């Protein structure tokens, strides 16, 4: 496990550094600035996404889940 401690919510998500400011919006979880809109945008910052993935388990995918081996 390599769970990093999230920085304060006043710190923008690193994803904002690589996208136009027009695509930046508040994370749905912690309200920090994150790349929310447009191509590659996510409603959650990478920290909340990491926590969500851990909560949901490794089976979670953004693409289709229908082809998973049982
Ligand atoms: Zn967040």
PDB file of the backbone (N, CA, C, O) and the ligand in Angstrom, with CONECT records:
HET     ZN  A 101       1
ATOM      1  N   UNK A   1       0.844  -1.195   0.000  1.00  0.00           N
ATOM      2  CA  UNK A   1       0.000   0.000   0.000  1.00  0.00           C
ATOM      3  C   UNK A   1       0.880   1.246   0.000  1.00  0.00           C
ATOM      4  O   UNK A   1       1.833   1.354   0.771  1.00  0.00           O
ATOM      5  N   UNK A   2       0.549   2.149  -0.851  1.00  0.00           N
ATOM      6  CA  UNK A   2       1.322   3.383  -0.934  1.00  0.00           C
ATOM      7  C   UNK A   2       0.379   4.572  -0.832  1.00  0.00           C
ATOM      8  O   UNK A   2       0.467   5.517  -1.617  1.00  0.00           O
ATOM      9  N   UNK A   3      -0.513   4.518   0.131  1.00  0.00           N
ATOM     10  CA  UNK A   3      -1.482   5.594   0.285  1.00  0.00           C
ATOM     11  C   UNK A   3      -0.800   6.852   0.809  1.00  0.00           C
ATOM     12  O   UNK A   3      -0.276   6.883   1.923  1.00  0.00           O
ATOM     13  N   UNK A   4      -0.821   7.867  -0.008  1.00  0.00           N
ATOM     14  CA  UNK A   4      -0.234   9.137   0.394  1.00  0.00           C
ATOM     15  C   UNK A   4      -1.265   9.967   1.142  1.00  0.00           C
ATOM     16  O   UNK A   4      -2.466   9.871   0.890  1.00  0.00           O
ATOM     17  N   UNK A   5      -0.783  10.768   2.050  1.00  0.00           N
ATOM     18  CA  UNK A   5      -1.677  11.654   2.771  1.00  0.00           C
ATOM     19  C   UNK A   5      -2.061  12.822   1.874  1.00  0.00           C
ATOM     20  O   UNK A   5      -1.185  13.521   1.365  1.00  0.00           O
ATOM     21  N   UNK A   6      -3.341  13.042   1.675  1.00  0.00           N
ATOM     22  CA  UNK A   6      -3.750  14.150   0.812  1.00  0.00           C
ATOM     23  C   UNK A   6      -3.305  15.486   1.384  1.00  0.00           C
ATOM     24  O   UNK A   6      -3.304  15.673   2.601  1.00  0.00           O
ATOM     25  N   UNK A   7      -2.929  16.411   0.518  1.00  0.00           N
ATOM     26  CA  UNK A   7      -2.587  17.758   0.987  1.00  0.00           C
ATOM     27  C   UNK A   7      -3.854  18.478   1.423  1.00  0.00           C
ATOM     28  O   UNK A   7      -4.953  17.980   1.180  1.00  0.00           O
ATOM     29  N   UNK A   8      -3.728  19.634   2.059  1.00  0.00           N
ATOM     30  CA  UNK A   8      -4.914  20.412   2.448  1.00  0.00           C
ATOM     31  C   UNK A   8      -5.771  20.731   1.235  1.00  0.00           C
ATOM     32  O   UNK A   8      -5.255  20.861   0.125  1.00  0.00           O
ATOM     33  N   UNK A   9      -7.075  20.856   1.438  1.00  0.00           N
ATOM     34  CA  UNK A   9      -7.979  21.091   0.316  1.00  0.00           C
ATOM     35  C   UNK A   9      -7.730  22.447  -0.331  1.00  0.00           C
ATOM     36  O   UNK A   9      -8.233  22.718  -1.421  1.00  0.00           O
ATOM     37  N   UNK A  10      -6.966  23.289   0.327  1.00  0.00           N
ATOM     38  CA  UNK A  10      -6.606  24.567  -0.290  1.00  0.00           C
ATOM     39  C   UNK A  10      -5.605  24.378  -1.411  1.00  0.00           C
ATOM     40  O   UNK A  10      -5.402  25.271  -2.234  1.00  0.00           O
ATOM     41  N   UNK A  11      -4.972  23.198  -1.439  1.00  0.00           N
ATOM     42  CA  UNK A  11      -4.030  22.876  -2.505  1.00  0.00           C
ATOM     43  C   UNK A  11      -4.790  22.294  -3.689  1.00  0.00           C
ATOM     44  O   UNK A  11      -5.555  21.345  -3.516  1.00  0.00           O
ATOM     45  N   UNK A  12      -4.600  22.837  -4.884  1.00  0.00           N
ATOM     46  CA  UNK A  12      -5.274  22.268  -6.045  1.00  0.00           C
ATOM     47  C   UNK A  12      -4.727  20.893  -6.384  1.00  0.00           C
ATOM     48  O   UNK A  12      -3.585  20.565  -6.064  1.00  0.00           O
ATOM     49  N   UNK A  13      -5.562  20.097  -7.036  1.00  0.00           N
ATOM     50  CA  UNK A  13      -5.115  18.780  -7.475  1.00  0.00           C
ATOM     51  C   UNK A  13      -4.044  18.957  -8.548  1.00  0.00           C
ATOM     52  O   UNK A  13      -4.145  19.864  -9.374  1.00  0.00           O
ATOM     53  N   UNK A  14      -3.025  18.109  -8.548  1.00  0.00           N
ATOM     54  CA  UNK A  14      -1.973  18.217  -9.569  1.00  0.00           C
ATOM     55  C   UNK A  14      -2.492  18.176 -11.001  1.00  0.00           C
ATOM     56  O   UNK A  14      -1.832  18.663 -11.919  1.00  0.00           O
ATOM     57  N   UNK A  15      -3.671  17.597 -11.191  1.00  0.00           N
ATOM     58  CA  UNK A  15      -4.221  17.522 -12.539  1.00  0.00           C
ATOM     59  C   UNK A  15      -4.535  18.903 -13.101  1.00  0.00           C
ATOM     60  O   UNK A  15      -4.623  19.073 -14.317  1.00  0.00           O
ATOM     61  N   UNK A  16      -4.704  19.886 -12.227  1.00  0.00           N
ATOM     62  CA  UNK A  16      -5.018  21.236 -12.714  1.00  0.00           C
ATOM     63  C   UNK A  16      -3.821  21.879 -13.394  1.00  0.00           C
ATOM     64  O   UNK A  16      -3.976  22.818 -14.174  1.00  0.00           O
ATOM     65  N   UNK A  17      -2.632  21.378 -13.103  1.00  0.00           N
ATOM     66  CA  UNK A  17      -1.432  21.976 -13.680  1.00  0.00           C
ATOM     67  C   UNK A  17      -1.309  21.669 -15.163  1.00  0.00           C
ATOM     68  O   UNK A  17      -0.598  22.359 -15.894  1.00  0.00           O
ATOM     69  N   UNK A  18      -2.005  20.630 -15.599  1.00  0.00           N
ATOM     70  CA  UNK A  18      -1.852  20.172 -16.978  1.00  0.00           C
ATOM     71  C   UNK A  18      -3.086  20.444 -17.829  1.00  0.00           C
ATOM     72  O   UNK A  18      -3.196  19.923 -18.939  1.00  0.00           O
ATOM     73  N   UNK A  19      -4.007  21.246 -17.329  1.00  0.00           N
ATOM     74  CA  UNK A  19      -5.202  21.539 -18.105  1.00  0.00           C
ATOM     75  C   UNK A  19      -5.521  23.022 -18.011  1.00  0.00           C
ATOM     76  O   UNK A  19      -5.085  23.694 -17.076  1.00  0.00           O
ATOM     77  N   UNK A  20      -6.289  23.546 -18.988  1.00  0.00           N
ATOM     78  CA  UNK A  20      -6.665  24.968 -18.934  1.00  0.00           C
ATOM     79  C   UNK A  20      -7.500  25.273 -17.698  1.00  0.00           C
ATOM     80  O   UNK A  20      -8.271  24.428 -17.244  1.00  0.00           O
ATOM     81  N   UNK A  21      -7.352  26.457 -17.161  1.00  0.00           N
ATOM     82  CA  UNK A  21      -8.079  26.839 -15.952  1.00  0.00           C
ATOM     83  C   UNK A  21      -9.581  26.829 -16.176  1.00  0.00           C
ATOM     84  O   UNK A  21     -10.354  26.740 -15.223  1.00  0.00           O
ATOM     85  N   UNK A  22      -9.997  26.920 -17.439  1.00  0.00           N
ATOM     86  CA  UNK A  22     -11.423  26.896 -17.744  1.00  0.00           C
ATOM     87  C   UNK A  22     -12.033  25.526 -17.495  1.00  0.00           C
ATOM     88  O   UNK A  22     -13.254  25.403 -17.395  1.00  0.00           O
ATOM     89  N   UNK A  23     -11.203  24.498 -17.394  1.00  0.00           N
ATOM     90  CA  UNK A  23     -11.696  23.146 -17.164  1.00  0.00           C
ATOM     91  C   UNK A  23     -11.591  22.741 -15.696  1.00  0.00           C
ATOM     92  O   UNK A  23     -11.904  21.610 -15.324  1.00  0.00           O
ATOM     93  N   UNK A  24     -11.150  23.675 -14.881  1.00  0.00           N
ATOM     94  CA  UNK A  24     -10.985  23.389 -13.460  1.00  0.00           C
ATOM     95  C   UNK A  24     -12.278  23.675 -12.708  1.00  0.00           C
ATOM     96  O   UNK A  24     -12.934  24.691 -12.941  1.00  0.00           O
ATOM     97  N   UNK A  25     -12.633  22.777 -11.814  1.00  0.00           N
ATOM     98  CA  UNK A  25     -13.820  22.968 -10.989  1.00  0.00           C
ATOM     99  C   UNK A  25     -13.601  22.303  -9.647  1.00  0.00           C
ATOM    100  O   UNK A  25     -12.606  21.606  -9.445  1.00  0.00           O
ATOM    101  N   UNK A  26     -14.535  22.520  -8.725  1.00  0.00           N
ATOM    102  CA  UNK A  26     -14.376  21.939  -7.386  1.00  0.00           C
ATOM    103  C   UNK A  26     -14.620  20.437  -7.380  1.00  0.00           C
ATOM    104  O   UNK A  26     -15.548  19.944  -8.021  1.00  0.00           O
ATOM    105  N   UNK A  27     -13.789  19.726  -6.659  1.00  0.00           N
ATOM    106  CA  UNK A  27     -13.977  18.293  -6.475  1.00  0.00           C
ATOM    107  C   UNK A  27     -15.330  18.039  -5.818  1.00  0.00           C
ATOM    108  O   UNK A  27     -15.736  18.775  -4.919  1.00  0.00           O
ATOM    109  N   UNK A  28     -16.023  17.000  -6.266  1.00  0.00           N
ATOM    110  CA  UNK A  28     -17.322  16.669  -5.686  1.00  0.00           C
ATOM    111  C   UNK A  28     -17.196  16.169  -4.250  1.00  0.00           C
ATOM    112  O   UNK A  28     -18.174  16.162  -3.502  1.00  0.00           O
ATOM    113  N   UNK A  29     -16.012  15.757  -3.876  1.00  0.00           N
ATOM    114  CA  UNK A  29     -15.834  15.232  -2.536  1.00  0.00           C
ATOM    115  C   UNK A  29     -15.331  16.277  -1.560  1.00  0.00           C
ATOM    116  O   UNK A  29     -15.962  16.532  -0.534  1.00  0.00           O
ATOM    117  N   UNK A  30     -14.189  16.884  -1.880  1.00  0.00           N
ATOM    118  CA  UNK A  30     -13.538  17.758  -0.901  1.00  0.00           C
ATOM    119  C   UNK A  30     -13.506  19.215  -1.342  1.00  0.00           C
ATOM    120  O   UNK A  30     -13.025  20.076  -0.605  1.00  0.00           O
ATOM    121  N   UNK A  31     -14.010  19.495  -2.529  1.00  0.00           N
ATOM    122  CA  UNK A  31     -14.126  20.872  -3.031  1.00  0.00           C
ATOM    123  C   UNK A  31     -12.798  21.486  -3.458  1.00  0.00           C
ATOM    124  O   UNK A  31     -12.749  22.666  -3.806  1.00  0.00           O
ATOM    125  N   UNK A  32     -11.737  20.714  -3.437  1.00  0.00           N
ATOM    126  CA  UNK A  32     -10.482  21.290  -3.918  1.00  0.00           C
ATOM    127  C   UNK A  32     -10.556  21.481  -5.423  1.00  0.00           C
ATOM    128  O   UNK A  32     -11.325  20.801  -6.103  1.00  0.00           O
ATOM    129  N   UNK A  33      -9.766  22.396  -5.940  1.00  0.00           N
ATOM    130  CA  UNK A  33      -9.728  22.609  -7.377  1.00  0.00           C
ATOM    131  C   UNK A  33      -9.146  21.381  -8.060  1.00  0.00           C
ATOM    132  O   UNK A  33      -8.091  20.879  -7.672  1.00  0.00           O
ATOM    133  N   UNK A  34      -9.843  20.910  -9.074  1.00  0.00           N
ATOM    134  CA  UNK A  34      -9.369  19.750  -9.806  1.00  0.00           C
ATOM    135  C   UNK A  34      -9.778  19.868 -11.259  1.00  0.00           C
ATOM    136  O   UNK A  34     -10.661  20.655 -11.597  1.00  0.00           O
ATOM    137  N   UNK A  35      -9.135  19.084 -12.130  1.00  0.00           N
ATOM    138  CA  UNK A  35      -9.507  19.050 -13.544  1.00  0.00           C
ATOM    139  C   UNK A  35     -10.836  18.319 -13.655  1.00  0.00           C
ATOM    140  O   UNK A  35     -10.880  17.090 -13.695  1.00  0.00           O
ATOM    141  N   UNK A  36     -11.925  19.092 -13.705  1.00  0.00           N
ATOM    142  CA  UNK A  36     -13.254  18.508 -13.600  1.00  0.00           C
ATOM    143  C   UNK A  36     -13.953  18.379 -14.945  1.00  0.00           C
ATOM    144  O   UNK A  36     -14.714  17.438 -15.171  1.00  0.00           O
ATOM    145  N   UNK A  37     -13.694  19.319 -15.823  1.00  0.00           N
ATOM    146  CA  UNK A  37     -14.466  19.379 -17.064  1.00  0.00           C
ATOM    147  C   UNK A  37     -13.619  19.000 -18.276  1.00  0.00           C
ATOM    148  O   UNK A  37     -12.391  18.951 -18.210  1.00  0.00           O
ATOM    149  N   UNK A  38     -14.302  18.738 -19.369  1.00  0.00           N
ATOM    150  CA  UNK A  38     -13.618  18.489 -20.624  1.00  0.00           C
ATOM    151  C   UNK A  38     -12.996  17.105 -20.679  1.00  0.00           C
ATOM    152  O   UNK A  38     -13.226  16.263 -19.812  1.00  0.00           O
ATOM    153  N   UNK A  39     -12.198  16.889 -21.726  1.00  0.00           N
ATOM    154  CA  UNK A  39     -11.581  15.590 -21.927  1.00  0.00           C
ATOM    155  C   UNK A  39     -10.623  15.259 -20.797  1.00  0.00           C
ATOM    156  O   UNK A  39      -9.737  16.049 -20.469  1.00  0.00           O
ATOM    157  N   UNK A  40     -10.805  14.096 -20.210  1.00  0.00           N
ATOM    158  CA  UNK A  40      -9.916  13.668 -19.146  1.00  0.00           C
ATOM    159  C   UNK A  40     -10.295  14.191 -17.775  1.00  0.00           C
ATOM    160  O   UNK A  40      -9.645  13.866 -16.781  1.00  0.00           O
ATOM    161  N   UNK A  41     -11.344  15.001 -17.717  1.00  0.00           N
ATOM    162  CA  UNK A  41     -11.753  15.558 -16.438  1.00  0.00           C
ATOM    163  C   UNK A  41     -12.487  14.535 -15.593  1.00  0.00           C
ATOM    164  O   UNK A  41     -13.112  13.613 -16.115  1.00  0.00           O
ATOM    165  N   UNK A  42     -12.404  14.708 -14.282  1.00  0.00           N
ATOM    166  CA  UNK A  42     -13.072  13.817 -13.350  1.00  0.00           C
ATOM    167  C   UNK A  42     -13.785  14.654 -12.290  1.00  0.00           C
ATOM    168  O   UNK A  42     -13.301  15.719 -11.906  1.00  0.00           O
ATOM    169  N   UNK A  43     -14.945  14.170 -11.816  1.00  0.00           N
ATOM    170  CA  UNK A  43     -15.659  14.931 -10.777  1.00  0.00           C
ATOM    171  C   UNK A  43     -14.968  14.891  -9.430  1.00  0.00           C
ATOM    172  O   UNK A  43     -15.267  15.691  -8.544  1.00  0.00           O
ATOM    173  N   UNK A  44     -14.042  13.955  -9.280  1.00  0.00           N
ATOM    174  CA  UNK A  44     -13.308  13.846  -8.024  1.00  0.00           C
ATOM    175  C   UNK A  44     -11.836  14.148  -8.260  1.00  0.00           C
ATOM    176  O   UNK A  44     -11.294  13.850  -9.324  1.00  0.00           O
ATOM    177  N   UNK A  45     -11.198  14.741  -7.263  1.00  0.00           N
ATOM    178  CA  UNK A  45      -9.759  14.929  -7.346  1.00  0.00           C
ATOM    179  C   UNK A  45      -9.071  13.571  -7.193  1.00  0.00           C
ATOM    180  O   UNK A  45      -9.712  12.581  -6.839  1.00  0.00           O
ATOM    181  N   UNK A  46      -7.782  13.531  -7.459  1.00  0.00           N
ATOM    182  CA  UNK A  46      -7.102  12.237  -7.416  1.00  0.00           C
ATOM    183  C   UNK A  46      -7.093  11.641  -6.009  1.00  0.00           C
ATOM    184  O   UNK A  46      -7.031  10.422  -5.846  1.00  0.00           O
ATOM    185  N   UNK A  47      -7.154  12.485  -5.016  1.00  0.00           N
ATOM    186  CA  UNK A  47      -7.133  11.976  -3.636  1.00  0.00           C
ATOM    187  C   UNK A  47      -8.458  11.292  -3.312  1.00  0.00           C
ATOM    188  O   UNK A  47      -8.486  10.184  -2.776  1.00  0.00           O
ATOM    189  N   UNK A  48      -9.568  11.980  -3.650  1.00  0.00           N
ATOM    190  CA  UNK A  48     -10.877  11.380  -3.399  1.00  0.00           C
ATOM    191  C   UNK A  48     -11.061  10.145  -4.271  1.00  0.00           C
ATOM    192  O   UNK A  48     -11.666   9.159  -3.851  1.00  0.00           O
ATOM    193  N   UNK A  49     -10.530  10.213  -5.491  1.00  0.00           N
ATOM    194  CA  UNK A  49     -10.655   9.067  -6.378  1.00  0.00           C
ATOM    195  C   UNK A  49      -9.920   7.860  -5.810  1.00  0.00           C
ATOM    196  O   UNK A  49     -10.402   6.731  -5.902  1.00  0.00           O
ATOM    197  N   UNK A  50      -8.765   8.100  -5.231  1.00  0.00           N
ATOM    198  CA  UNK A  50      -8.007   7.010  -4.618  1.00  0.00           C
ATOM    199  C   UNK A  50      -8.791   6.386  -3.474  1.00  0.00           C
ATOM    200  O   UNK A  50      -8.861   5.164  -3.348  1.00  0.00           O
ATOM    201  N   UNK A  51      -9.376   7.236  -2.645  1.00  0.00           N
ATOM    202  CA  UNK A  51     -10.169   6.736  -1.520  1.00  0.00           C
ATOM    203  C   UNK A  51     -11.384   5.973  -2.020  1.00  0.00           C
ATOM    204  O   UNK A  51     -11.746   4.935  -1.468  1.00  0.00           O
ATOM    205  N   UNK A  52     -12.019   6.501  -3.082  1.00  0.00           N
ATOM    206  CA  UNK A  52     -13.207   5.860  -3.632  1.00  0.00           C
ATOM    207  C   UNK A  52     -12.859   4.485  -4.187  1.00  0.00           C
ATOM    208  O   UNK A  52     -13.598   3.518  -3.997  1.00  0.00           O
ATOM    209  N   UNK A  53     -11.724   4.412  -4.877  1.00  0.00           N
ATOM    210  CA  UNK A  53     -11.312   3.125  -5.446  1.00  0.00           C
ATOM    211  C   UNK A  53     -11.059   2.109  -4.339  1.00  0.00           C
ATOM    212  O   UNK A  53     -11.421   0.939  -4.462  1.00  0.00           O
ATOM    213  N   UNK A  54     -10.439   2.564  -3.268  1.00  0.00           N
ATOM    214  CA  UNK A  54     -10.167   1.646  -2.163  1.00  0.00           C
ATOM    215  C   UNK A  54     -11.468   1.185  -1.515  1.00  0.00           C
ATOM    216  O   UNK A  54     -11.591   0.041  -1.075  1.00  0.00           O
ATOM    217  N   UNK A  55     -12.435   2.098  -1.466  1.00  0.00           N
ATOM    218  CA  UNK A  55     -13.718   1.752  -0.851  1.00  0.00           C
ATOM    219  C   UNK A  55     -14.503   0.796  -1.732  1.00  0.00           C
ATOM    220  O   UNK A  55     -15.182  -0.109  -1.247  1.00  0.00           O
ATOM    221  N   UNK A  56     -14.395   1.015  -3.036  1.00  0.00           N
ATOM    222  CA  UNK A  56     -15.184   0.207  -3.961  1.00  0.00           C
ATOM    223  C   UNK A  56     -14.519  -1.124  -4.290  1.00  0.00           C
ATOM    224  O   UNK A  56     -15.181  -2.085  -4.681  1.00  0.00           O
ATOM    225  N   UNK A  57     -13.213  -1.164  -4.126  1.00  0.00           N
ATOM    226  CA  UNK A  57     -12.493  -2.373  -4.469  1.00  0.00           C
ATOM    227  C   UNK A  57     -11.884  -2.288  -5.852  1.00  0.00           C
ATOM    228  O   UNK A  57     -12.198  -1.385  -6.627  1.00  0.00           O
ATOM    229  N   UNK A  58     -11.011  -3.234  -6.157  1.00  0.00           N
ATOM    230  CA  UNK A  58     -10.247  -3.189  -7.411  1.00  0.00           C
ATOM    231  C   UNK A  58     -11.078  -3.476  -8.648  1.00  0.00           C
ATOM    232  O   UNK A  58     -10.581  -3.308  -9.762  1.00  0.00           O
ATOM    233  N   UNK A  59     -12.318  -3.901  -8.496  1.00  0.00           N
ATOM    234  CA  UNK A  59     -13.137  -4.257  -9.648  1.00  0.00           C
ATOM    235  C   UNK A  59     -13.719  -3.034 -10.342  1.00  0.00           C
ATOM    236  O   UNK A  59     -14.256  -3.144 -11.445  1.00  0.00           O
ATOM    237  N   UNK A  60     -13.619  -1.889  -9.717  1.00  0.00           N
ATOM    238  CA  UNK A  60     -14.221  -0.690 -10.293  1.00  0.00           C
ATOM    239  C   UNK A  60     -13.460  -0.255 -11.544  1.00  0.00           C
ATOM    240  O   UNK A  60     -12.232  -0.165 -11.554  1.00  0.00           O
ATOM    241  N   UNK A  61     -14.215   0.005 -12.570  1.00  0.00           N
ATOM    242  CA  UNK A  61     -13.628   0.494 -13.813  1.00  0.00           C
ATOM    243  C   UNK A  61     -14.492   1.631 -14.337  1.00  0.00           C
ATOM    244  O   UNK A  61     -15.694   1.686 -14.074  1.00  0.00           O
ATOM    245  N   UNK A  62     -13.879   2.521 -15.067  1.00  0.00           N
ATOM    246  CA  UNK A  62     -14.646   3.587 -15.694  1.00  0.00           C
ATOM    247  C   UNK A  62     -15.287   3.094 -16.980  1.00  0.00           C
ATOM    248  O   UNK A  62     -16.329   3.597 -17.401  1.00  0.00           O
ATOM    249  N   UNK A  63     -14.656   2.105 -17.598  1.00  0.00           N
ATOM    250  CA  UNK A  63     -15.208   1.536 -18.808  1.00  0.00           C
ATOM    251  C   UNK A  63     -16.131   0.390 -18.443  1.00  0.00           C
ATOM    252  O   UNK A  63     -16.428   0.183 -17.266  1.00  0.00           O
ATOM    253  N   UNK A  64     -16.569  -0.327 -19.399  1.00  0.00           N
ATOM    254  CA  UNK A  64     -17.533  -1.398 -19.170  1.00  0.00           C
ATOM    255  C   UNK A  64     -17.036  -2.413 -18.148  1.00  0.00           C
ATOM    256  O   UNK A  64     -15.859  -2.777 -18.139  1.00  0.00           O
ATOM    257  N   UNK A  65     -17.938  -2.863 -17.294  1.00  0.00           N
ATOM    258  CA  UNK A  65     -17.591  -3.879 -16.311  1.00  0.00           C
ATOM    259  C   UNK A  65     -18.159  -5.236 -16.698  1.00  0.00           C
ATOM    260  O   UNK A  65     -18.107  -6.193 -15.925  1.00  0.00           O
ATOM    261  N   UNK A  66     -18.706  -5.303 -17.922  1.00  0.00           N
ATOM    262  CA  UNK A  66     -19.422  -6.529 -18.301  1.00  0.00           C
ATOM    263  C   UNK A  66     -18.495  -7.673 -18.689  1.00  0.00           C
ATOM    264  O   UNK A  66     -18.899  -8.836 -18.682  1.00  0.00           O
ATOM    265  N   UNK A  67     -17.258  -7.343 -19.028  1.00  0.00           N
ATOM    266  CA  UNK A  67     -16.358  -8.363 -19.570  1.00  0.00           C
ATOM    267  C   UNK A  67     -15.397  -8.916 -18.525  1.00  0.00           C
ATOM    268  O   UNK A  67     -14.401  -9.553 -18.870  1.00  0.00           O
ATOM    269  N   UNK A  68     -15.691  -8.675 -17.250  1.00  0.00           N
ATOM    270  CA  UNK A  68     -14.776  -9.149 -16.233  1.00  0.00           C
ATOM    271  C   UNK A  68     -14.887 -10.648 -16.031  1.00  0.00           C
ATOM    272  O   UNK A  68     -15.973 -11.228 -16.067  1.00  0.00           O
ATOM    273  N   UNK A  69     -13.725 -11.258 -15.818  1.00  0.00           N
ATOM    274  CA  UNK A  69     -13.699 -12.687 -15.510  1.00  0.00           C
ATOM    275  C   UNK A  69     -14.189 -12.899 -14.087  1.00  0.00           C
ATOM    276  O   UNK A  69     -13.886 -12.100 -13.201  1.00  0.00           O
ATOM    277  N   UNK A  70     -14.917 -13.927 -13.869  1.00  0.00           N
ATOM    278  CA  UNK A  70     -15.443 -14.201 -12.526  1.00  0.00           C
ATOM    279  C   UNK A  70     -14.458 -15.049 -11.733  1.00  0.00           C
ATOM    280  O   UNK A  70     -14.721 -15.384 -10.578  1.00  0.00           O
TER     281      UNK A  70
HETATM  282 ZN    ZN A 101     -11.413  15.655  -3.556  1.00  0.00          ZN
END
